[in-house]
Amino acid sequence: MRRAPIVLVATVIGTTGVLMFKPREVTPSVASSSSSTASQGATVSKSRSTSIATGAAVSTRFGNT
């Protein structure tokens, strides 16, 4: 019977901590694709359902694409 208040208080504190947790928001840096694409001489050809872009490779953190 003595443990019940301790368990209830710990449960309320733990639940409050979980509900108040806010993850860090990451703001991605977005490069202007129109200016970089135009300067590299890229071309885009479109058909009914597909688009094909040709031009120089773009360097990303995952490798060149």
NORGI-V668903 format. One record per residue. RES is the residue in one small letter. NEAR is the number of other C-alpha atoms within 12 Angstrom. Layout:
# NORGI-V668903
res->{RES/RES}
near->{NEAR/NEAR}
This chain:
# NORGI-V668903
res->{m/r/r/a/p/i/v/l/v/a/t/v/i/g/t/t/g/v/l/m/f/k/p/r/e/v/t/p/s/v/a/s/s/s/s/s/t/a/s/q/g/a/t/v/s/k/s/r/s/t/s/i/a/t/g/a/a/v/s/t/r/f/g/n/t}
near->{7/7/9/10/11/12/13/14/13/14/14/14/14/14/13/12/12/12/11/10/10/8/8/6/6/6/6/6/7/9/12/10/13/13/11/17/19/15/13/16/15/19/16/14/13/11/9/7/7/9/11/13/17/17/17/16/15/17/11/10/7/7/8/9/12}
